Amino acid sequence: MTTLVRKHQNNWLPFFFNDFFKDDWKTGTNSSVPAINVKETDTAYTVEVAAAGFTKDDFSVSLDDDNDLLITVEKKNEVKEDENNVRYLRRGFSYSKFQHAMILPDDVNKDKIDAKVEHGVLYVILPKLTENEIIKKQRQISIG
């Protein structure tokens, strides 16, 4: 059994300063990771992504080169051009981006994946292949 242990170096000073001046108190300031549920029925898998405050235009759902499901959420609050006479004394810029990759099971019908946003939740529906479709996709290789 292997245990992961922090590697100790002869020079302890950088570790001391890194631990002492850690800024993990800032991690909650403007970052969040949406909660994800994955459900399974006899006919489909459903991925649910909590996305309150996001619209369907903020999402991108795609398959990458390895046929993994990529869910990307990106929201920008941009300065409007009509704010000519506005002078900011302080402004908290807002930008959120999240990307999640999921390896799909072999029984997902990748041609029929669908997605929708309802009530602050992104639903990605991954229909399963039927037994007949699975048999048709199997390829017999002749031995020469």
C-alpha positions in Angstrom: 0.0 0.0 0.0 1.4 3.4 -1.0 0.7 6.5 1.1 1.0 10.0 -0.4 3.2 12.1 1.8 4.4 15.7 1.4 8.0 15.6 0.3 10.3 17.3 2.8 13.2 19.3 1.5 16.3 20.3 3.4 15.2 23.9 3.1 12.2 24.3 5.4 11.9 28.1 5.0 9.8 28.2 1.8 7.3 25.8 3.3 7.0 27.9 6.5 6.3 31.1 4.5 3.9 29.4 2.1 1.9 28.0 5.0 2.0 31.2 7.0 1.0 33.6 4.2 -1.5 31.3 2.5 -4.4 33.2 1.0 -7.0 30.5 1.1 -9.3 32.9 2.9 -9.8 34.5 -0.5 -11.0 31.3 -2.3 -14.7 32.0 -1.7 -14.7 35.6 -2.9 -15.8 35.2 -6.5 -15.4 31.6 -7.4 -17.9 28.8 -7.2 -18.2 25.4 -8.7 -21.7 24.3 -9.7 -23.1 21.2 -8.1 -23.6 18.3 -10.5 -26.0 15.3 -10.2 -26.0 12.3 -12.5 -29.1 10.2 -12.7 -29.7 6.9 -14.5 -32.9 5.3 -15.8 -33.4 2.3 -18.0 -33.4 4.5 -21.1 -31.0 7.4 -20.3 -28.5 9.2 -18.1 -29.3 12.7 -17.1 -26.6 15.2 -15.9 -28.0 18.1 -13.9 -25.8 21.2 -13.3 -27.0 23.8 -10.8 -26.7 27.1 -12.6 -28.8 29.8 -10.9 -28.4 33.2 -12.6 -27.1 31.7 -15.9 -28.9 31.6 -19.2 -28.7 29.0 -22.0 -26.3 31.4 -23.8 -23.8 31.0 -21.0 -23.5 27.3 -21.6 -21.6 25.2 -24.1 -22.1 21.4 -24.3 -20.0 19.4 -26.6 -18.1 16.2 -27.2 -14.3 16.4 -27.4 -11.9 14.4 -29.6 -12.1 11.4 -27.2 -15.9 11.6 -27.2 -15.9 12.9 -23.6 -18.8 15.2 -22.6 -17.6 18.8 -22.0 -19.8 21.2 -20.1 -18.6 24.8 -20.0 -20.3 27.7 -18.2 -19.0 31.2 -18.8 -20.5 34.4 -17.6 -19.1 37.9 -18.0 -20.4 41.2 -16.7 -19.1 43.7 -19.2 -19.0 47.5 -19.1 -21.7 49.0 -21.3 -20.6 51.5 -23.9 -23.3 54.1 -22.9 -21.6 54.7 -19.5 -19.6 57.7 -20.7 -20.1 60.0 -17.7 -19.7 57.3 -15.1 -16.7 57.4 -12.8 -16.0 54.3 -10.8 -14.4 54.7 -7.4 -14.5 51.0 -6.9 -15.9 48.2 -9.0 -15.9 44.5 -8.5 -15.5 42.9 -11.8 -17.4 39.7 -12.3 -16.3 36.8 -14.4 -17.1 33.2 -13.9 -16.0 30.2 -15.9 -16.4 26.5 -15.1 -15.6 23.5 -17.3 -16.3 19.9 -16.5 -15.4 16.8 -18.6 -17.1 13.5 -18.2 -16.2 10.2 -19.7 -19.3 8.7 -21.2 -20.4 5.1 -20.8 -20.2 2.9 -23.9 -24.0 2.6 -24.0 -24.7 6.3 -24.6 -26.2 7.2 -28.0 -23.9 10.1 -28.8 -25.9 11.2 -31.8 -29.0 11.9 -29.7 -27.6 13.9 -26.8 -29.8 16.8 -25.8 -29.6 19.7 -23.4 -31.9 22.3 -21.9 -32.0 24.9 -19.2 -35.0 25.1 -16.8 -35.4 27.0 -13.5 -31.6 27.5 -13.0 -30.6 24.0 -13.9 -28.9 22.7 -17.0 -30.1 19.2 -18.0 -28.0 17.1 -20.4 -29.9 14.0 -21.5 -27.8 11.1 -22.6 -30.0 8.5 -24.2 -28.9 4.9 -23.9 -28.5 2.6 -26.9 -30.9 -0.2 -27.2 -29.7 -3.8 -27.2 -30.2 -4.0 -31.0 -28.2 -0.7 -31.5 -25.4 -2.1 -29.4 -25.3 -5.3 -31.4 -25.3 -3.3 -34.7 -22.3 -1.2 -33.5 -20.2 -4.2 -32.7 -17.8 -4.9 -35.6 -16.7 -8.4 -36.5 -13.1 -8.6 -37.6 -12.1 -11.4 -39.9 -9.0 -13.3 -39.2 -6.8 -13.7 -42.2 
